Amino acid sequence: MYYQIDDIVGFNPEDGTLWSLLEPGELVTIPRLASMLLELLIINNQKSLSRDFFMNELWESKGLVASGNNLNNYISIIRRTLSTLGIDDIIKTIPKHGFSFEAKHIQRFDEEHRSVDEEIKVEEAPIPLNPKVPANKKKIAIVLLIVIAVISLAVYWQQKKEHEFSKTVRLGKIENCNIMVVWNGQSNDYGLDTVQNSLNKLAASHFIDCKRKSTLYYYKANPAKTPRVIEKRMMIAQCPEVLDNNVVCKSYLFNETNYG
């Protein structure tokens, strides 16, 4: 199942991927909680939703501690990602209340029928028992069975690991900035030296400022398993520490080939 937003952007809530419908080619993956937040906005399109609603749906109902800063961070990630794909200003901030999603047109597509057709085709090609059948057809049937087994194992592993993508872990500190990483399931993306090297480059380029107290949220999007995707994306959000909930987080999206 996936959504089309204003005939410009496609979104699959199951794996958190977004892509341009106008210029197909690259998939962008957002964190698990950001994906859940975007689906909530889409389902409640053109409705005024309070911050309490989001924090209850995404955190409190699951026994987690809600955070206004985390909500702002994920909203910023969604805005930045949609902007890179061609949609700007679709998430409206309602002062002292919350947010609203203002899409003009949303379509929901169910891939169930396509999946059923694929399963029927596989079932119609069992391993031939007749020795007169050409050997290449036997090889094709064996390959199909192997593919089915690999896909089944991948789905099981994904479901087993899915909950890990909502973890936020404190990695360390740069000057007055606390470094929080949003787990993407790949430990080699989050080595202290790797993250600090990336953030130091951004600080040197004045994208981030660690002279004042703030929290840096670091997320590296894994490329989808498709040859269309050439590089990873690195997303950074900086949220200053303030006494009230009116914090404004600045977020940035970079190609790994430029920073990493």
Backbone bond lengths (Angstrom), bond angles and torsions (degrees), N, CA, C in turn:
res aa  C-N    CA-C-N  psi(-1)  N-CA   C-N-CA  omega(-1)  CA-C   N-CA-C  phi
1 M - - - 1.460 - - 1.527 108.91 -
2 Y 1.345 115.68 137.13 1.455 119.10 177.59 1.532 109.14 -150.73
3 Y 1.337 115.39 166.14 1.461 121.93 -178.54 1.528 109.87 -116.19
4 Q 1.349 114.75 151.17 1.454 121.34 167.78 1.524 107.65 -115.46
5 I 1.325 116.26 123.77 1.461 122.56 -175.79 1.519 109.16 -103.95
6 D 1.332 116.51 114.58 1.467 123.52 178.49 1.534 112.34 52.06
7 D 1.323 117.43 29.66 1.470 122.75 179.71 1.527 112.51 55.65
8 I 1.345 115.79 25.20 1.464 120.44 -178.60 1.525 111.71 -119.34
9 V 1.340 115.84 -41.90 1.473 120.87 -174.38 1.524 110.27 -125.92
10 G 1.317 116.25 137.22 1.459 122.14 172.05 1.520 109.60 -99.37
11 F 1.340 117.22 147.89 1.469 121.61 -178.03 1.519 109.92 -143.00
12 N 1.323 115.70 125.66 1.465 122.06 176.22 1.526 108.41 -109.89
13 P 1.357 118.51 105.15 1.466 120.87 -176.72 1.524 113.50 -69.20
14 E 1.318 117.50 -16.54 1.460 119.80 -177.15 1.522 112.21 -72.07
15 D 1.333 117.39 -35.25 1.465 119.16 178.46 1.524 112.77 -121.20
16 G 1.357 117.16 4.82 1.460 120.57 175.59 1.521 114.52 71.58
17 T 1.331 118.18 25.97 1.463 120.23 -179.17 1.526 110.91 -99.11
18 L 1.338 115.42 144.69 1.461 122.84 174.69 1.519 107.97 -128.47
19 W 1.346 116.48 152.10 1.452 120.46 179.43 1.517 109.59 -153.29
20 S 1.328 115.32 157.84 1.462 121.36 178.64 1.518 109.80 -81.97
21 L 1.339 116.68 130.45 1.462 121.38 176.00 1.524 111.27 -82.00
22 L 1.338 116.42 -19.53 1.460 120.91 -178.13 1.522 111.50 -87.37
23 E 1.346 116.62 -33.50 1.461 121.28 179.55 1.522 108.94 -131.34
24 P 1.328 118.37 73.41 1.467 121.22 -177.37 1.524 111.10 -59.38
25 G 1.316 115.26 145.50 1.459 118.36 177.58 1.507 113.00 163.15
26 E 1.328 117.75 -52.79 1.457 120.60 -173.97 1.518 111.33 -118.10
27 L 1.325 116.34 136.60 1.456 122.50 175.11 1.518 109.18 -100.03
28 V 1.331 116.44 140.75 1.464 121.97 175.48 1.522 108.06 -115.49
29 T 1.320 116.91 129.93 1.462 121.75 -179.47 1.523 109.90 -104.87
30 I 1.329 117.02 130.59 1.462 121.55 176.84 1.527 108.79 -108.76
31 P 1.350 118.04 161.39 1.471 120.58 -178.96 1.527 112.28 -58.89
32 R 1.324 115.28 158.23 1.467 122.17 -176.55 1.531 111.58 -55.37
33 L 1.340 118.03 -49.30 1.465 120.15 -178.26 1.529 111.38 -67.50
34 A 1.327 117.02 -34.19 1.465 119.52 176.09 1.525 110.32 -64.23
35 S 1.330 116.87 -38.07 1.467 121.32 177.11 1.528 110.96 -63.78
36 M 1.345 117.09 -43.53 1.462 120.97 178.33 1.528 110.64 -64.15
37 L 1.344 116.70 -38.80 1.459 121.42 178.99 1.527 110.77 -65.08
38 L 1.336 116.90 -43.95 1.463 120.07 179.58 1.525 111.08 -63.15
39 E 1.329 117.54 -39.45 1.468 119.58 178.93 1.528 110.63 -65.75
40 L 1.342 117.91 -37.61 1.470 120.80 175.63 1.526 110.50 -59.95
41 L 1.338 116.42 -43.75 1.464 120.58 179.43 1.528 111.01 -63.29
42 I 1.329 116.52 -41.91 1.468 120.55 -179.14 1.525 111.00 -65.64
43 I 1.334 116.85 -45.31 1.467 121.01 -179.70 1.525 110.75 -61.16
44 N 1.332 116.38 -34.54 1.469 121.75 -178.84 1.524 110.83 -105.33
45 N 1.323 116.95 38.20 1.459 122.04 -177.45 1.528 111.81 -54.24
46 Q 1.351 115.06 135.32 1.467 124.12 178.00 1.532 112.51 63.68
47 K 1.326 115.98 26.74 1.465 121.02 173.82 1.527 109.47 -114.98
48 S 1.327 115.78 145.24 1.459 121.14 176.62 1.526 108.91 -83.30
49 L 1.331 116.37 115.72 1.466 121.64 -176.13 1.525 110.07 -116.23
50 S 1.322 115.91 132.85 1.463 120.41 -177.64 1.522 111.10 -79.07
51 R 1.337 115.20 159.72 1.465 120.30 175.82 1.527 110.19 -62.55
52 D 1.342 116.39 -36.01 1.470 119.83 179.15 1.524 110.94 -62.09
53 F 1.336 117.05 -36.16 1.461 120.71 178.67 1.529 110.88 -60.74
54 F 1.335 116.08 -47.93 1.465 119.79 -179.22 1.525 111.38 -64.34
55 M 1.333 116.33 -44.40 1.464 119.11 -176.46 1.525 111.31 -66.95
56 N 1.338 116.72 -32.73 1.464 119.32 177.32 1.532 110.94 -71.26
57 E 1.338 116.81 -44.44 1.461 120.82 -177.19 1.526 112.59 -67.77
58 L 1.335 116.58 -38.42 1.464 119.87 -173.03 1.523 114.09 -93.42
59 W 1.336 116.69 -26.43 1.469 118.86 -174.86 1.532 113.34 -123.36
60 E 1.334 116.43 -62.28 1.461 120.13 -170.08 1.525 112.39 -62.65
61 S 1.336 118.33 -38.68 1.464 120.61 -179.82 1.526 112.09 -66.70
62 K 1.332 116.64 -16.77 1.462 121.32 178.88 1.523 112.18 -103.83
63 G 1.351 115.62 9.24 1.456 119.69 178.50 1.515 113.98 78.79
64 L 1.345 117.26 17.44 1.461 121.35 179.81 1.521 110.02 -101.30
65 V 1.323 115.62 161.58 1.464 121.05 179.26 1.527 108.80 -85.09
66 A 1.325 116.57 121.82 1.466 121.29 -178.90 1.516 110.39 -75.10
67 S 1.332 115.99 147.77 1.458 121.56 -179.80 1.520 109.72 -140.30
68 G 1.335 115.68 125.11 1.456 119.70 177.02 1.516 111.92 -63.74
69 N 1.345 116.51 -35.30 1.458 120.23 178.56 1.526 111.35 -64.74
70 N 1.339 116.83 -41.68 1.464 119.95 178.68 1.526 111.28 -63.36
71 L 1.341 116.50 -40.66 1.464 120.25 178.17 1.523 110.16 -60.66
72 N 1.337 116.70 -46.54 1.463 120.44 178.66 1.523 111.24 -61.24
73 N 1.325 115.71 -38.51 1.461 120.23 -179.10 1.524 111.39 -63.67
74 Y 1.333 116.89 -46.20 1.461 119.80 -178.66 1.528 111.76 -69.81
75 I 1.337 117.65 -35.00 1.469 120.54 174.20 1.526 109.64 -60.52
76 S 1.346 116.68 -42.92 1.467 120.93 179.64 1.522 111.42 -63.46
77 I 1.335 117.19 -41.21 1.467 120.85 178.96 1.529 110.49 -62.16
78 I 1.348 116.67 -43.38 1.468 120.39 179.97 1.528 110.58 -64.46
79 R 1.335 116.67 -45.79 1.464 120.05 179.70 1.525 111.04 -59.16
80 R 1.331 115.74 -47.08 1.460 120.03 -178.07 1.532 110.96 -62.76
81 T 1.319 116.81 -43.14 1.461 120.54 -178.42 1.529 111.01 -65.34
82 L 1.348 117.45 -46.12 1.466 120.49 178.54 1.524 111.22 -62.03
83 S 1.336 116.01 -36.75 1.461 119.86 179.85 1.524 111.35 -64.04
84 T 1.339 117.07 -41.32 1.467 119.92 179.34 1.529 111.83 -66.20
85 L 1.334 116.52 -22.15 1.466 120.76 -178.91 1.525 112.49 -97.73
86 G 1.345 117.30 0.15 1.463 119.47 172.68 1.506 117.07 112.99
87 I 1.354 118.80 5.06 1.466 121.20 178.83 1.523 109.12 -119.09
88 D 1.327 116.74 119.97 1.468 121.98 179.60 1.528 110.54 -115.15
89 D 1.325 115.06 150.42 1.477 122.65 171.29 1.522 113.33 55.84
90 I 1.317 118.17 35.15 1.464 120.24 178.82 1.528 111.18 -88.35
91 I 1.348 117.00 -21.86 1.468 121.26 176.36 1.524 107.81 -101.08
92 K 1.315 116.58 114.42 1.457 122.17 -178.38 1.531 110.31 -96.60
93 T 1.323 115.61 135.23 1.465 120.86 174.75 1.519 109.35 -88.54
94 I 1.323 116.51 127.26 1.461 122.01 177.27 1.525 107.05 -102.75
95 P 1.334 118.42 107.69 1.468 121.05 -174.65 1.529 112.81 -52.10
96 K 1.319 115.18 134.64 1.470 124.09 176.99 1.533 112.82 59.56
97 H 1.320 116.44 19.00 1.472 118.71 179.12 1.526 112.06 -135.69
98 G 1.329 117.32 -66.75 1.453 118.75 -176.98 1.512 112.29 173.72
99 F 1.342 116.53 -129.67 1.455 121.00 -174.61 1.532 110.30 -142.60
100 S 1.331 114.75 161.94 1.466 120.44 172.30 1.520 108.56 -141.33
101 F 1.328 115.63 147.61 1.467 122.72 179.02 1.520 107.09 -103.06
102 E 1.335 117.16 122.55 1.463 121.02 -171.05 1.530 111.27 -115.88
103 A 1.318 116.60 59.40 1.469 120.19 174.97 1.526 109.56 -81.09
104 K 1.328 116.84 141.36 1.462 120.79 178.10 1.526 111.70 -80.29
105 H 1.323 115.56 -29.35 1.470 118.85 -174.84 1.525 109.33 -152.15
106 I 1.334 116.68 124.45 1.463 121.86 178.00 1.529 108.69 -128.32
107 Q 1.320 115.86 130.48 1.465 121.74 175.70 1.523 109.34 -117.93
108 R 1.322 115.16 139.94 1.470 120.99 178.41 1.525 108.48 -114.04
109 F 1.314 115.95 128.01 1.459 121.45 -178.03 1.520 109.77 -116.07
110 D 1.325 115.35 135.46 1.465 121.29 178.94 1.519 108.02 -107.49
111 E 1.326 116.82 122.19 1.458 121.15 -177.46 1.528 112.70 -88.89
112 E 1.321 116.53 11.80 1.466 119.89 -174.65 1.529 111.90 -58.93
113 H 1.351 117.00 -44.48 1.465 119.74 -176.31 1.525 111.23 -65.08
114 R 1.320 116.34 -40.44 1.460 119.37 179.05 1.520 110.61 -63.11
115 S 1.319 118.27 -39.96 1.456 121.84 179.72 1.520 110.68 -65.14
116 V 1.343 117.22 -40.18 1.464 120.93 179.10 1.518 110.31 -62.77
117 D 1.351 117.50 -42.73 1.460 121.07 179.12 1.519 111.07 -59.83
118 E 1.345 116.01 -40.80 1.454 119.44 -179.32 1.526 110.71 -65.43
119 E 1.334 117.04 -39.35 1.457 120.40 179.71 1.535 110.84 -65.47
120 I 1.344 116.72 -38.85 1.464 120.39 179.70 1.522 110.22 -64.17
121 K 1.336 117.25 -41.14 1.454 120.17 179.97 1.525 111.03 -62.87
122 V 1.309 117.19 -38.23 1.458 120.81 179.44 1.514 110.17 -66.88
123 E 1.348 117.11 -41.56 1.458 120.84 -178.46 1.529 111.72 -67.57
124 E 1.329 116.72 -26.52 1.456 120.07 -179.78 1.523 112.42 -80.35
125 A 1.323 117.02 -0.12 1.460 120.01 -178.90 1.517 110.57 -125.37
126 P 1.363 118.05 63.13 1.466 120.36 178.59 1.522 110.43 -72.54
127 I 1.327 115.29 169.30 1.461 119.36 178.08 1.529 108.95 -68.66
128 P 1.301 118.68 120.51 1.465 120.76 -178.66 1.525 110.89 -65.48
129 L 1.325 116.30 138.14 1.455 121.51 177.74 1.517 111.55 -99.11
130 N 1.320 116.98 -13.60 1.461 121.87 -178.84 1.523 109.59 -78.28
131 P 1.319 119.20 117.99 1.467 120.56 -177.65 1.520 113.27 -63.84
132 K 1.353 118.25 -14.11 1.453 120.45 -179.20 1.523 112.10 -80.55
133 V 1.345 116.29 -13.56 1.463 119.57 179.52 1.526 108.42 -68.33
134 P 1.338 118.83 136.96 1.463 121.54 -179.73 1.522 112.00 -53.30
135 A 1.340 116.48 144.01 1.472 121.85 -176.24 1.515 112.28 -63.89
136 N 1.352 117.90 -32.06 1.460 119.35 -177.89 1.522 112.03 -65.10
137 K 1.353 117.85 -30.20 1.463 120.11 177.03 1.523 110.52 -69.46
138 K 1.332 116.45 -36.06 1.467 119.29 176.38 1.527 110.28 -62.79
139 K 1.323 115.48 -42.06 1.465 119.56 179.90 1.524 110.96 -62.40
140 I 1.333 116.41 -40.71 1.468 120.39 179.31 1.521 110.66 -62.09
141 A 1.348 116.56 -43.65 1.464 120.41 -179.99 1.520 111.08 -63.53
142 I 1.333 117.19 -40.64 1.473 120.68 178.93 1.520 110.58 -64.65
143 V 1.342 115.89 -42.61 1.467 119.85 178.67 1.522 110.54 -61.11
144 L 1.346 116.95 -41.21 1.462 120.55 179.14 1.522 110.96 -61.01
145 L 1.321 117.28 -42.48 1.463 120.44 178.95 1.523 111.15 -64.27
146 I 1.327 116.81 -39.91 1.467 120.21 178.09 1.518 110.51 -64.09
147 V 1.341 116.23 -42.52 1.472 120.37 179.13 1.522 110.77 -60.59
148 I 1.350 116.64 -43.72 1.466 120.49 179.15 1.526 110.47 -60.96
149 A 1.329 117.28 -42.55 1.465 121.01 -179.72 1.520 111.28 -64.18
150 V 1.345 116.70 -42.18 1.465 120.57 -179.99 1.517 110.77 -65.35
151 I 1.348 116.94 -43.28 1.466 120.58 179.52 1.523 110.67 -62.69
152 S 1.331 117.10 -42.72 1.469 120.76 179.22 1.519 110.86 -61.10
153 L 1.340 116.80 -42.48 1.463 120.68 178.96 1.519 110.99 -65.24
154 A 1.350 116.88 -39.90 1.464 120.63 -179.84 1.524 111.32 -64.77
155 V 1.347 116.45 -41.75 1.470 120.21 178.51 1.522 110.65 -62.81
156 Y 1.330 116.38 -43.62 1.470 120.12 178.29 1.524 110.94 -60.96
157 W 1.325 116.99 -45.42 1.467 120.54 -178.29 1.525 110.97 -65.35
158 Q 1.351 116.17 -39.43 1.464 119.53 179.07 1.520 111.20 -62.74
159 Q 1.345 116.71 -43.55 1.462 120.12 179.55 1.521 111.05 -65.20
160 K 1.335 116.26 -35.43 1.463 120.32 -179.61 1.516 111.52 -67.92
161 K 1.342 116.44 -35.37 1.458 121.11 -175.03 1.521 113.68 -96.84
162 E 1.340 116.81 -6.18 1.468 120.93 -170.86 1.522 112.61 -56.01
163 H 1.346 115.89 -38.16 1.465 118.82 -175.32 1.514 112.25 -66.48
164 E 1.348 118.24 -19.91 1.451 120.10 -176.32 1.524 112.42 -70.60
165 F 1.341 118.25 -20.20 1.447 120.61 -174.09 1.533 113.03 -76.53
166 S 1.324 117.56 -5.27 1.459 119.35 177.89 1.523 111.26 -98.57
167 K 1.357 117.74 4.61 1.452 120.60 -177.94 1.523 111.00 -79.33
168 T 1.318 115.59 139.53 1.454 121.93 172.20 1.520 107.37 -120.70
169 V 1.325 116.91 123.20 1.462 121.49 -172.71 1.520 109.47 -121.92
170 R 1.357 116.17 136.31 1.462 120.73 176.02 1.524 108.56 -79.71
171 L 1.349 116.25 120.95 1.457 120.32 -175.40 1.523 112.68 -96.83
172 G 1.322 117.91 -36.84 1.457 119.88 -177.16 1.515 110.54 172.53
173 K 1.345 115.91 -150.73 1.454 119.65 -175.04 1.524 109.58 -149.91
174 I 1.337 115.98 140.64 1.458 123.17 171.36 1.522 107.29 -123.11
175 E 1.332 117.05 114.03 1.457 122.71 -174.71 1.530 109.52 51.19
176 N 1.339 117.74 -114.80 1.466 120.67 -178.96 1.528 112.80 -101.05
177 C 1.320 117.04 14.01 1.463 120.78 -178.98 1.527 110.80 -104.29
178 N 1.330 116.39 123.70 1.456 120.71 170.39 1.528 108.47 -81.24
179 I 1.333 117.08 132.96 1.460 121.50 -177.65 1.521 109.38 -98.43
180 M 1.340 116.66 118.04 1.460 122.65 175.89 1.531 107.64 -114.97
181 V 1.319 117.01 128.02 1.461 120.31 178.48 1.522 109.37 -106.86
182 V 1.328 115.79 137.20 1.464 122.22 175.84 1.522 106.99 -93.18
183 W 1.318 116.39 112.62 1.470 122.73 -170.71 1.519 111.94 -62.12
184 N 1.338 116.86 130.93 1.464 121.56 178.19 1.524 112.66 -114.82
185 G 1.336 116.68 7.04 1.460 120.30 177.05 1.514 114.68 90.67
186 Q 1.335 117.84 -2.73 1.459 121.22 -179.36 1.525 109.24 -118.42
187 S 1.338 117.54 103.59 1.460 121.11 -175.11 1.523 112.72 -64.50
188 N 1.341 118.02 -28.86 1.461 119.29 -178.12 1.525 112.24 -72.11
189 D 1.347 118.20 -12.64 1.468 121.29 175.30 1.518 111.84 -79.68
190 Y 1.334 118.12 -14.81 1.452 121.10 -169.31 1.524 113.33 -123.25
191 G 1.324 117.77 28.72 1.457 119.87 171.57 1.514 109.23 -64.78
192 L 1.339 117.04 144.03 1.464 120.79 -176.59 1.521 110.82 -56.97
193 D 1.340 117.65 -44.23 1.461 120.78 -179.09 1.526 111.35 -64.33
194 T 1.344 116.66 -40.56 1.466 120.75 -179.47 1.525 111.51 -63.08
195 V 1.345 115.56 -47.79 1.466 120.12 -178.69 1.521 110.88 -66.40
196 Q 1.341 116.97 -46.35 1.462 119.74 -178.70 1.522 111.02 -63.33
197 N 1.316 118.02 -37.29 1.456 121.05 178.22 1.526 110.71 -62.04
198 S 1.347 116.50 -43.78 1.469 120.57 178.69 1.524 111.27 -63.86
199 L 1.348 116.24 -44.97 1.463 120.12 -177.13 1.523 111.48 -70.05
200 N 1.333 117.59 -36.04 1.464 120.06 177.91 1.522 110.91 -62.86
201 K 1.346 117.01 -37.60 1.462 120.01 177.13 1.525 110.90 -64.59
202 L 1.340 115.97 -40.43 1.467 119.64 179.25 1.519 111.03 -67.11
203 A 1.348 116.54 -38.67 1.465 120.18 178.33 1.521 110.28 -64.55
204 A 1.336 116.66 -41.12 1.461 120.69 179.17 1.524 111.51 -64.47
205 S 1.330 116.21 -29.06 1.472 121.05 178.93 1.525 111.90 -90.19
206 H 1.341 116.09 4.81 1.474 123.19 177.42 1.519 113.44 65.17
207 F 1.341 117.93 23.03 1.461 120.06 172.35 1.531 110.06 -74.55
208 I 1.327 116.34 -37.24 1.460 120.68 177.87 1.516 109.17 -122.14
209 D 1.330 116.54 154.36 1.463 122.24 -177.77 1.518 108.85 -130.63
210 C 1.323 116.24 112.94 1.465 120.89 -178.62 1.521 111.86 -103.75
211 K 1.329 116.74 21.22 1.462 119.00 175.39 1.527 111.08 -74.86
212 R 1.345 116.45 -28.49 1.459 119.83 177.64 1.522 109.64 -110.06
213 K 1.319 115.48 159.42 1.458 120.13 -177.00 1.527 110.35 -67.29
214 S 1.311 115.02 128.92 1.461 119.90 178.77 1.522 108.96 -163.46
215 T 1.323 114.74 172.67 1.464 120.92 177.71 1.521 108.83 -117.70
216 L 1.334 115.66 131.17 1.457 121.69 177.15 1.526 109.25 -102.54
217 Y 1.326 116.61 123.72 1.464 121.38 175.74 1.533 108.03 -102.05
218 Y 1.313 115.36 124.38 1.470 122.00 -173.78 1.521 108.77 -117.29
219 Y 1.339 116.04 127.54 1.474 119.79 178.24 1.514 109.17 -141.86
220 K 1.310 115.84 131.66 1.459 120.66 176.86 1.523 107.95 -113.64
221 A 1.326 116.44 120.48 1.468 121.47 -176.92 1.515 109.53 -82.77
222 N 1.331 115.25 127.92 1.459 120.16 176.29 1.514 109.58 -72.92
223 P 1.339 118.63 139.83 1.466 119.52 175.60 1.508 110.11 -68.28
224 A 1.324 116.38 144.15 1.465 119.74 176.22 1.521 109.20 -67.80
225 K 1.329 115.24 156.87 1.460 119.85 -178.17 1.530 109.82 -77.93
226 T 1.316 116.14 70.89 1.456 121.90 -179.23 1.515 108.67 -150.99
227 P 1.331 119.24 142.18 1.468 120.95 -179.97 1.511 113.25 -67.78
228 R 1.337 117.94 -9.92 1.465 119.62 179.13 1.523 111.48 -71.04
229 V 1.322 117.28 -24.66 1.459 120.97 -176.13 1.514 109.19 -89.50
230 I 1.309 117.38 122.61 1.452 122.00 -174.35 1.527 111.71 -97.86
231 E 1.313 119.17 -35.40 1.451 120.84 -172.31 1.519 111.08 -143.51
232 K 1.341 115.10 164.55 1.458 120.69 176.25 1.525 109.70 -84.94
233 R 1.317 115.65 165.21 1.449 121.73 174.41 1.523 109.10 -118.77
234 M 1.318 116.20 140.22 1.455 121.59 176.33 1.523 108.06 -114.59
235 M 1.336 116.32 126.44 1.458 121.48 -179.85 1.523 109.85 -113.92
236 I 1.328 115.91 130.87 1.461 122.96 -179.97 1.524 108.50 -124.20
237 A 1.330 116.77 134.80 1.470 121.49 172.88 1.525 107.85 -129.12
238 Q 1.339 116.65 131.06 1.462 121.27 177.75 1.522 109.10 -113.23
239 C 1.344 115.99 120.74 1.457 122.39 -178.11 1.524 109.06 -117.72
240 P 1.337 118.07 111.78 1.465 119.69 179.44 1.519 111.53 -68.18
241 E 1.332 116.47 151.91 1.457 121.63 177.77 1.528 108.94 -84.40
242 V 1.346 115.79 117.36 1.461 121.78 179.17 1.515 109.09 -129.83
243 L 1.332 116.47 166.71 1.459 120.82 -176.06 1.518 112.56 -82.03
244 D 1.335 118.04 -24.30 1.463 119.56 -179.11 1.524 109.68 -107.72
245 N 1.322 115.79 -175.52 1.467 120.77 -177.59 1.524 113.02 -94.49
246 N 1.339 116.90 7.91 1.456 120.05 -177.27 1.530 111.35 -90.07
247 V 1.315 116.57 37.21 1.455 121.38 -179.70 1.531 110.01 -71.88
248 V 1.315 115.84 141.28 1.458 121.70 177.05 1.521 107.88 -114.91
249 C 1.319 116.61 115.93 1.462 121.57 -179.05 1.530 109.42 -92.77
250 K 1.313 115.52 135.72 1.457 120.64 174.01 1.521 108.65 -97.44
251 S 1.327 116.52 131.10 1.463 119.48 -177.76 1.524 110.03 -124.38
252 Y 1.322 114.46 149.98 1.456 121.74 -178.13 1.524 109.49 -136.12
253 L 1.324 115.99 148.72 1.465 121.97 178.48 1.524 107.72 -126.76
254 F 1.334 116.56 123.97 1.453 121.42 -175.98 1.521 110.80 -127.35
255 N 1.330 115.89 153.05 1.458 121.23 169.01 1.512 108.69 -80.40
256 E 1.328 116.86 139.75 1.462 120.35 -178.93 1.523 111.54 -62.45
257 T 1.328 116.51 -27.00 1.453 119.26 -178.78 1.524 111.61 -68.59
258 N 1.355 116.78 -20.19 1.452 120.37 178.54 1.518 112.37 -92.19
259 Y 1.345 116.10 -34.78 1.455 121.27 -179.07 1.519 107.77 -138.05
260 G 1.251 120.29 132.35 1.455 122.06 176.88 1.507 111.66 159.23
